[in-house]
Amino acid sequence: MAVLALASGCAREPSGLPEGGPIVIIVVDTLRADGLGFHGYRHATSASLDEWAGRGAVFEHAFSTAPWTLPSVGSLLTGRYPANHGSGRREVALPEGGTRNEFVGLDAAAPRLAARLSEHGYATAAFVTNSFLWPGFGLDQGFDSYDFSRSKFRDQRAADVMVDQALAWIDARAPAAPWFLLLHLLDPHLPYDPPPAVAGRLTAGYHGTLATPIEPALVRKVNGGELELEPADQAFLRGVYDEEVAFVSAQLARFLDGLAARKVLERGLVLLTADHGEEFLDHGRLEHGHTLYQELLRIPFVVWGHGVRPGRRAEPVSLVDVMPTLLEALGLARREDLDGVSLWPALGGGGAPGPRRLYAENSLYGEPRRALVEWPFKLIASGDPARFELYDLEHDPTERVNLAAARPEVTAALTTALLQRAQPVHARAAVELDQETQNELRSIGYLGGSSSGDDDGD
């Protein structure tokens, strides 16, 4: 009720957080926005989280900056697109033929949200589970505590454990001390293996040959054309993913309940988003990392807290907007080298950012891909030399009708803008991966690399 009272009244720009107001960013790995009830999904995956969404500011059209973890989380933490923060992958030719992936970490000179908050007296902590969030990639810089664990497939830390650890860290802070927490949850990522609390909830009627856990090897067979899934199999795959989403949604609601009980939402801000989505044969393949279609780029983006006016917002936003938004909320001057814009005025129900172009780039494998969104149009460039696709996301949100030939004037304008923009630069040396990270990435295809694009994404 306190949150609703703060957010009621006329549309206005929020006055700013109270001094030392806490900041929480929650990132759910591999969570596509249209798999949640508050974005219109027909299955019961997020009832308790849907209720919470009704109390926050929900951005309908939020975009990731890349279809995999390292560059997209890099954008969230730096306010820059991958071309400007430097992290991502590059493809290297092998002497014996074929290619392999190399990975590059964040540019040491790129701004860091955690470092900026630390300079202003904030305790900073991250709880993360994903091999592409390994400290060697540079995402840990600025955090006082960076609690990292690899996914290790079935041994990963589940959302309930992560929520407990995050709440314990909050409880260890002095009541008025400023702090910033990043919580990254991996549950919807492969392998799909829903816990007993939700297993079978959406798949009970399936009698086919597939069984949990769904491992990356199955995805490789489907994407490589070795295995064709029957409709019932496809529904089962989506069902076990949805069950993972149902579990993490319940834990997120529990976490938000805990934050409310600790008065975090009265004094601070909480933001929920994802690093990218997941494909279920929407465009002919499974998993992520390989395209820039909406099933991989459209992500949830919800904000709660002091001065936030609940409601749904139609303006397109990006992960690069997180850092400038938080800086303005805290009254801190923004750096001029950020790519994002502040959403702080919009969060109070005020004016939206003006017309803008949003970008996505640095696919994990296959041919190079880049995208530009100038609402409602989205241009995708694939390959070198590039082939172009144009979609009207307002009338064709699932990107079925390529308008590149039918709307030549729009295609030409967006093509010029995209080609004039700087390409991702990876002039620095590749990150030296430790043996455990190499083993994990190789086991699911990330280091094997292939110009045919049969690897899996993370």
N, C-alpha and C positions, 0 to 999 in steps of 0.2 A: 504493500500500500504506500510506503514511503517513496518507493521508486515512481509509482504512478502519480503521486502528488507532485513530485519534483518535475515530472514531465508534462503535467497538465497545463492548461492555460493557452494563451495565444502562441502562434508560431513565432519563434524568435531565435536568435543566435544564442547558444549557451554562453554563460558568463565565464566559463572555465571551471576546472575542477578545484576543489579546496586544496590548499597547499599540502603537498605530500600525498595526494589521492592515489590509491593503488591502481595498478594496471595489470590486467590479465588478458593474454592472448591464447586462445585454444585453437589448435590446428588438428583436424581429423584427416589422416592420410586416406586418399583414394575415395573421398566422399563426394559423389555427384549430387548436385542440388536437387535435381528432379527425382531423387530417391527418398525425399523427405515429405511428410504430410503437409507441412506448411508451404511447400512449393507444388502441391497438387498431386502427389503420388497416391495411387489408389490403394496400396497395401498398407497395413498397419505397422509401420516401421518406427514411428517416432511420436507416439501420442503424448508422452510427458514432455518431450522437447517441443512439440507443437504448441503446447500451452505456454511454455516459456517464450517461444517466438512471438506470441501475441502480446507480450509485455515489452518487446524490444523494437528497435528499428531494423526492419528487414529490407535489404537491398535486393530487388528482384533480378537484376542483371549484373552479377558480379563475375569477373573473369580472372582466371589464373594467368600468369605470364609464361608458363611452360607446362607441358603435359607430364612432368615428372618432378621429383622432390627437390633435388639439389638447387637448380636454378629458381624454382618457384619460391621456396623458403628463403633463398637468398634475396629475392625481391621483397618479400615481406619484411625482412630484417634490415634492409638498406634503403628502401624507397626508390630503387632503381630497377630498370629492366635488365634481363640477363646480358644484353650487349654492353651494358654500362657497369655492371658489378662483376662481370668476368667469369662467374662460375658456370660450369656446364660440362659438356662432353665434346670431344673431337674424334674423328675417325682417322685411323692411321693405317696405311697400307702395309701388309706383311710381305716379306721377301718371297715366301712360298705361295703367295697369292691370297686373296681375301683381305679382310680388314679386321681391326680390333678397336675397341673403344678405349680412349684415355680420358681421364677426368681432371678438371681444373678447378681449384678452389676460388673463394672470393678474393678479389683484389684487396691487398692489404690497405690500400688507400680509400676503399669504399666506406661510406658512412655506416655506422652500426647503431641501431636503435638502443641496444643494451648499453653500449659505451656512453652514448649521450645521456641516458638516464642515470647511469652510474656517476657521471661528472656532476650531476645535480643532487647527489646524496641518496639515490635509490639503491637498495639491495636488489640484486638481479639474479634470477635463477631460471634454469630450463630443465625440464624433464622430457627427454626425447627418446624415441625408439625407432630407429631406421638407420641402416648402414650408410645412407647418403647424408646423414646428419653427424657422421663421425667428426670429431674435433679437428682432424687433419685437413678438412675442407675449409676451415676458418670461420664456420658459423658460431663457434663458441666464444669468439672475441667479444669482450665487454661483459660477459656473464661472470659474476662472482662464483657461482656454482653451476656446472653444466653436467647434469646427471644423464649420461648417455648409456644406452645399451643397444646392441645390434638386435635385429629382428629374430635371428636364430630360428626362424620359422615357428615351430610349435612351442618353443620355449620363450617366446616374446612376452614382455610384460603386458598383461591385458589392461583394459581401461579401468576396471575396478581397482586394481593395484595402483595404477598411475594416479587416479583421483585421490586415493588414500594418502599417497606420498605427497601430493601437492598440498592437500589440506594440512598435513602435518607440518610442512615447511611454513605455510602461512601462520599456523598457530604458534610457531617458534619466533615470529616477529614481535617486536614491541608494538603495543596497540596503535600508537600514533606514528610509527616509523614508516617512511615511504618505501614501497617495494614494487618490483615488476616481475611477473611470472609468465613464462612460456610453457604451455603444456601441449605436447604432441602425442596423439593417440594413433596407433597403427592398425587397430582391429579389422577394419574392412578390407585391408590389403591381403593379397594372396600370402599363404594358403588360406582358403576359406574353410574355417573349422569352427562353427558357432558353438559357444559353450552350452552346457546342459540347460541353462535357464531359458534359452531361446531356440535350441536345436529342434527342428521339426515343426516349429510354429507356422512356417509358410511353405513347407515342403512335405508335409505328412502324406500327401496322396501320391507321391512319386514311387514308381516301381521299376525304374530303369537300372542301368548298369553302373551309373556313377555313384560314388560314395565320398563322404568327407573323410579326411581333409582333401580339398581340391588343390593339387600341387601345380607348380609352374610347368612341369613336364606335360601335363594335359593341355595347357594353354599353347605350348609350343607345337604340339601335334595338330591342334585345330588351326592355328595361324599358318602352319606350314602345309596345310591341305592333306595331312595324313589321316585325319579323323574328321568325320562329318557328324555333327550333332543333330539328333532328332529334336523336334519342337519340345517334347517333354524334357529332354536333357537340357535344352537351353533354358527352359523355365526353372529347372532345378538349380542350375548354376546361378541364375539371378536370385533365386529364392534363398540359397545359403548366404550369398552376399547380403541380401536384405536382412537376414537373421543377424548377421554380424552388425549391420547398421542399427538394428533394433536394440542390440545389447549396448552398443556404444551410446546410443541416444538416451537410454535409461540412465547410464552412468553420467552422462553430461547433465541431465536433469538433476541427478543427485549432487553433482558438483555445484551447479548453480544454486540449488537449495542451500548448500553449505556456505557459499559465498554470501547469499542473502542473510543467513543467520549470523554471519560474522560482520555484517554491516558494510561489506565491500562495495555493494552497488549503490549505497547512499553517498559514498565519498569518491568513488573511482569509476573506472570503465572496464567492461568485460566485452571482448570481441571473439566471436566464433566464426571460423572459416575452414577452408580445406586447401591442400596444396594442389590438388587436381582431382579429376573424376575417374571414371572407369567405364570401359566399353564392353557391351554385351552384344556383339555382332550388329550394332547400330549401323556401322558402315563396313561390315564384313569381317571384323576381327574381334578378339577378346583383349582385355586388360588395358594398358595405357603406355604412353611414351612415344607412340608411333604416328599420331595424327594431331590436328588442331581443331577437330570438330567439337561441337558443344558438349557432348557427353564427357569430354576430357577437360574442357576449359571452363564450363559454367560451374561455379562453386557457391556454396552458401556463404553469406556475409551478414551477420546479425550483431548488433551492438546494444548493450544494456548499460545503464548507470546514471550517474549524476548529470542532470540536464538533458538527458536523451528523451526525445519525444517518440513514444511508440507509434508504429505505423509502417506502411509499406512504401518504399521509395522506388521510382521507376528509372532514375538516372543510372547509366552504366558506370561501374566502378571497377577498380583493379586492386590486386595485392600491393601495388606500389603506393596506394593511397594510405596504407596503414600508418606508416611512419610520420608523414606530414600531419595527418589527423591527430595523432597522439601528441605531437609536439605542440600544436596549436591549443589542444585541450589543456595542456599543462602550462601554457603561456611562454613556451620556449621558442626562440627564433628558429625558423627553418633554414636549412642550408639551401643555397641556390642551385646546387647540383642534384637535387632530387627530381625524379621523373613524375612522381605522383602529385596529387592535389589534396588539400585538406577537405575532409567531409564534415568537419566540425560544425560549420553553419547549418548544413543539411540535417545534422543529427538533432538540432533543436527545432526542426520543422521549418527552417528558413530556406533561403535560396540554394538551389542545386548548382554544382559546377556548370559552367557554360559548355557548349558543344566542344567535344574533344575526341582525340584518336587514342585508342588503346591498342597495345601490341602484345603478341605472344611469339615466342621463338625458341630455338634450341631444343628440337625434338631429340629423343634419346637414341634412336636408331632409325635405320632406313634413310631415305633421301632427305636432304635438308628441307625444312618447312618453316614458314613464317606466316603470321596473320596480322591483319589490321582490322579493327572495329571502329566504324564511324556510324553510330546508330542511325537507322536500323540495319545498315549494311555491314557485311563482314567479307573481307577478301582473304583468301588463302593462296599462298604461293608455294608450290611444291616442285622440288627438283632443280637442276641447274643444267641447261637453261630452264627458267621457271615456267610452269603451267599455272594458270590462274582460275580460281573458282570464286564466284560471287553469290552471296546468299542474302536474302531479306529476312532477318531474324524475327521481325515482328510478325510476318505472315507465314514464315517457314522456319519455325524454331528448331526443327530436327534436320534442317539442311538437306532437303531432297531435290530442290530445283535449282540448278546452277544457272544464274542469270548473267554470266560473264558475256555471252554473245548478245543477249536480249537487251542489256543495259550498258552499251559500250561507253557512254559518257561517264557513268559511275565507275566502271571498271578501269578506265583510263586514268581518272583522277586518283583513285586509291592505289593503283599500280605505281604511278609516279611517286606518290608519297611513300610507299613501302620501299621502293627501290632506292630512293634518295636517303633513306635512313641508314645509319651505320649498321654494318653486319656485326654479329658477336665476334669479339676479338679474344683469342686465346694464345697470345704470343708467349705467355709464361710457361714455365716447365710444368709438366703434368704432376699431379700430387703423387707422392710416393706412398702407396697404400701399404699398411702393415699386413702380415700374412693372414691374419684372421679375417680382415676386411676383404682381401683378395679372394679367399676361399669362399666367403659367403656370396660375393658378387658374381664370381665365376659359376657357382653352382646353379644360379638362375639366369645365366646367359649374359650378364652385363659386360663381362670382360672378354667373352668370346668374340663378340662383334660380328657383323655381317652386313654387307651392302644389300643383301636381300631383305633385311629388316625382320628376321625371324626371332630376334631376341625378345626378352620380356622387359618390362619397365619397372621402375621403382619410384 
